[in-house]
Amino acid sequence: MTVAFREALRGDVAGAVGLLRDDGLGQLRELAEMDVYLAAFDEMMGMPGNRLIVGEVAGEIVATYQLTLIPGISLAGALRAQIEGVRVAADLRGQGVGRLLVADAEARARSAGAALLQLTMNQSRVDSRRFYEREGFVASHFGFKKTL
C-alpha cells in the first residue's frame, strides 16, 4: 500500500481529529467542538518544530501523528523528536500503514538532526506496545503525567 505523508493543512484537522476519535480512548476524551482543535492547530503552526502530519490514500486521510522537535541540554545537547497522537484508520490497521508512519516520522526526525525519536502511549494499548517494540522502540523509561 502506498501512503503519502505530508504536513497537515488547516483543512485536514477534521480528518485527523476523526482518527483520534475513532478508538476506545479517543471516544472518551476527544469530545471538544472542532474550533478547539483548529485553534490548537493554529498554535502548533506558530511554533517552529511542531507539526501535524497526515497520511493519505486516494485523497483520504488514513493516518496522523504530531511531530515535535525538542532541543535540550541533556545527551550532550541532543535534539529529540517526540511523536504523539499516532493513529491509523481502524480498517487499515495490520496492513503496514503504521510501519510506513513510523518510517516517515524517523525520516523527518533524522532530517531535522534529531538524535532520538521518542513517544508515550497509554498503558492500556497492549497491541500498540507490541507494534512499537517490533519497530525498534525500547520501553526504557517510566512516564508520568499529571492533569493540570
Protein Blocks (a to p, Z undefined) as FASTA:
>chain_A
ZZddddddfklmmmmmmmmmmcfklmmmmmccfklmmmmmmmmmmpghiacddddeehia
fbdcdddddddfehnhiacdddehiacdfklgonlmmmmmmmmmmmmmmmnopabdcddd
dfklmmlmmmmmmnopacfbccddddZZ
